[in-house]
Amino acid sequence: MLTIFKIIALFLDVAFMILLIHVIMSWLINFNVLNLRQPLVASIWDGLTRLLEPIYRPIRRYMPNTGGLDLAPLVAFLIIIILRDIILPDLARAMI
């Protein structure tokens, strides 16, 4: 049973890192450090967006409209941190 919790924790760590890369990359694109006209940057950005949009879409549905400010990544970070650092260890301790 502990192995299952370790696999879930690993999955949450990978999701956290992918979210972090997506957020940093969006900042670099918005501040014109990275250019979407470059094929490598465009393909990485498109892949990350396609990967994370199913996570962001339900969060955006329940979030209030904040104009140009997208808070869905922040909420996704909070959900992952709560699952990884609070709920999963408590579940693992309760199961053992």
N, C-alpha and C positions, 0 to 999 in steps of 0.2 A: 504494500500500500504506500509505503514511503517513496518508492520509485515513481509511482504515479504523480505524487505531489512534486517531486523533483522535476519531472517532465513538464508539468504545468508551470512551475516556477521558471524553467528555462524558456518555455514559450512566451511567458509574460515578459521576461528580460529581452528577448528578441523583439517582441512587439514594441517595447519601450524604446529600444535603440532605433528601430525603423521610424517610429514617430519623431524621435529626436533628430534624426537625419533629415526627415521631411520638413520639420520646422526650421532647422538651420538653413537648409537649401532654399526655403521660401524667403527667408530674410536676405540671403545672398542674391537671389534673383530680384527681389524688390529694391535692393540698394545698388543694382547694376554691377555687382561683382561677378555674377554668372550671367550668361546670356543664353536665352532659350533658342537662339538661332544656331547655336553649336549643336551638332547632332548627338553627341554623347550626353550633354547636359539635358537636352530635350527628351531623350529616351529614358534617362534615369528619372527625370521629373514625371514623365508620363507613367512610367511603371509604378513609382511610389504613389502617385495620385490614384491610379486604378486600384492599387492594393489597399489604400487607406479609405477610399470613398465609402465602401460599405460599412466602415466603422463610424465615419463622420456623419453619414446621412441620418441615422436614427437619433444621434445626439442633436443635430441641427433641428430636427423636427420638434424637439421639446424645448429648445433654447429660444429666448426672445430675440427679435430682430435687433441687431446691434449695428446695422449699416455695413460699413466696410470691414468691421472688425470681426474676425471669425474666432469664436471661443471654443469651437468643437475640439481642436487639438488639446487645449488646456483641460477640458473635461475628460478627454480620453486619457491624458496623463494621470489625472487624479484617480480615475477608475482603475487603471493598471497599478498604480502605487498602492491603493487601498487593497486591491485583490492580492498583490504580491507580498506586501509587507504586514498586513493586518489579518486579513481573512484566511489566507492559505496557511500561515504558521499556526493559527488557532485551530483550524480544521485538522492539521497534521497532529497537533498535540492531543486533540480530542479523540482521534482515531487510534492513537498508539496506547 
